[in-house]
Amino acid sequence: MHLPYTRISKYPYNFRTITGLSIKTFDKLIIKVRPIFQELESSKLRHGQMSHLPTLEDKLLCILMYYRTYIRCLVPNNYGYISKDVISDKNQVKNYGTTTT
């Protein structure tokens, strides 16, 4: 599935939900990252397959989506926390960790 920046940036609410950043903040981040990225790309040897993500915006969007998913879903489960997004029953969240005797 390919979700290009040009498409998702038309929907600010969805963009923020997916990345955790507003479009304005994302654009500022792109401005800061672009010189570093261009420097790395210019020194890179061109062997192998080309990236499936053509633009820097698409690459950064993919990274942010990955981190957002990892932090919200995988980290809490690995450390024994329950995410409120995963459990919809408020009583389970409220009573989690309490023991009944």
N, C-alpha and C positions, 0 to 999 in steps of 0.2 A: 504494500500500500504506500502510495506516495502522497504526502500532504505538503504541497509547496507553500512556502512563506507567502507568495503572492495571493494564494487562495485564502489561507486562514487569517491573514492580516485584515481581511475585509470584515471579519467578525470579532470585534474587540473582546467581547465577553468570553467567547470560546477560546480565543487566543490566551487570555489570562488564566482560564481554567486549565488549559493544557500545559502552559509553560510556567505559570506562577508570576509572570511579568506582564506589565502593560506594554502595548506596542511602542509607546514613547520610550520606555526604559530599554526595551529590546533594541530599538534603533540607536540609542546612546551606546549600548554595549557593542553593537556592530561597529560603530565609529572607532571605539577603543581597540577592538580586536583586529580590525582589518589590516593595519600596518604589520602587526605581528604575524598574521596569517600569510600575508603576501611575502614577507621575508622568508618564512618557512617554505612556502610553495616554490619560491625562486631557487632555493638551494636543493630542492628535492629532485632526485633522479626520476625520469619518466618511464620506468619499467613497470610492467604489470598492467592491471586493469584500471581504467578510469573510474572515478567515483560516480556512484549513481545519484549523488546529490550535487547538482551542478553549481550552485551558488553558495557563498559563505552563509547567507541567511538560512538556507535550507539545512546546512550542516549544523549551525548553532541551534536551530529549532529542534533538530533531531536529538542533539545532546541534552537540551533542556527538557524535552519530553521524556527521555530516558531517566534522567536524574529525578524528575518530578515523580515518575512512576515508582522508581526504586525507593525513594524516601518515603512515599506515602503507603506503599504496599509491602515491600520486602523487609525493610529495616524494622518496622514495628513487630512483625511476626518473628523475626530472628531473635529479638531481645525480649520477647514475652509480653509485649504491649499489644493491646487490641485497638485497631484503628476504628474510630467512630464511622468512617466511611464504609468499612467492611461489615460491621454489625449494625443492623438497622433497629434491632430491639433495644430500646433505651434501658430496660430493666437488666439486660445482660451486661451492659456497660456499667451501670450503676452498681450492680452486685458483683462485678468481677473482682476476684481476689479475696472476697469474704468467705469465710467457712461457716458451714452450718453444722451444729453438733446435735 
